[in-house]
Amino acid sequence: MGFPLNKAFIGLWILLWIFATSGCLSYRVLREVEGSPVAAPSETLRIGSTTMQEVLTLYGAPSRIVALEGRDLFMYTQSVYVQNSIAFGIPLTDFAGSSVSFSGYTNLTRYDLLAMVFTPEGILEDMVFEKGSGLPYLETLFKDDSGKKAAPVP
């Protein structure tokens, strides 16, 4: 009597295997890079003595230049966006009228930033370097030491 039950169990496994192998499995990696690689500050850069011309010679043109109350802010930036996604679907339209699908994805954005502030005379006043930060650029620049965001930038 146990024989028909075993046949049904084996038949069910075969049917499940057919559904599983007739499905579609896909994995996708999307990677977008915006900007040029940002190098760490050189040891030759000295606050109070390095000139704007020396920085331009060493690093080239910045990604962005911002005027801040008579000072110039040079920003060298790069952002890297990575998305991983996986999807699995079993087409059951012949039997059930619809399909079964499962999917999931992750997103990760990392920012590299080198920001340099110059006096009106073109002398390096301050600099900030962040590699692989999860914070957008301006939040990184204008946060206070306790980790809280400072006042918004006008």
Protein Blocks (a to p, Z undefined) as FASTA:
>chain_A
ZZmmmmmmmmmmmmmmmmmmmmccddddddddedjddddddfkbcghjacfklmmmmnop
afbdcdeehiacddddddddddddddddddfklmnopacdddddddddddddddddddfk
opafbdcddehiabdfklmmmpcfkopacdddZZ
